[in-house]
Amino acid sequence: MFSPLAHRLHELSSCASAATVSRHWLRPAPAWLARNLPLLGSVLYAPMQSGNRAAPELPRGLLVESRQWAALLQSHWWVSASTITADGPREWIECVDSDGRLDARLHLLPDTDYLAWDALLAGAEPIAAPPRWVPSGRPAAAQLLRFHLHQLAGLYVFGSIRAAQVSPLGQQLAAQIALAEARAWR
C-alpha cells in the first residue's frame, strides 16, 4: 500500500546523495583565523596527507602547538562548501595552500556554534576561484576537536584539544563524514 511512497522517497534520497556541491571562495587572514576558530566549539578536522612542504610563516607574535596548525592558519584560500545529502545538509571548509592543493577540511557538526561558523565565513574576503586548484587529497586522519588560543609570555599560542563532550548526533555525523572521506580515496 505504501510502496509508491517508499519508492519516491528512495528516488529523492538517491538524488540528494548525488547532489552537487556548492562552493564559495574566500581569503582568510591568519591572525583573524587564530582568534575566530576557537569560537566554533567542536568540529571535525580532516587534515590531508601533505608530504614534505615548507613550514609556512605566521604573523609576528603568533605561535602554534603543532606544525599542522601553521598550515591551517596559513591557508591561502578557503572554500566554503555545502551540499544536501540523504541525511540532511552538510557544510565544510576546504583549506587550500598557495599551490592550489587541499590541506584540510573542517566540518560543521550539530555541536559547532552555528553563529560563530557564519561569522567565520562572513569575516573572510570573498574572491574568485583561483586559476589552479586540486580539489582532492588523501585524508591523514579525522579528529573531533576544539581549537584554542592562549597567551604565553606576550605571545599568542594557537592549538587544539580533543573535543571531550560531543552529542551522540554529533558523534554519529562525524563517523559518517569520516567514513565518506575514507571511501572517497580508496
Secondary structure, 3 states (H helix, E strand, C coil): CCHHHHHHHHHHHHHHHCCCCEEEEEECCHHHHHHHHHHHECEEEEEECCCCCCCCCCCCCEEECCHHHHHHHCCCEEEEEEEEECCEEEEEEEEECCCCEEEEEEECCCCECHHHHHHHHHCCEECCCCCCCECCCCECCCEEEEEEEEEECCEEEEEEEECCCCCHHHHHHHHHHHHHHHHHCC
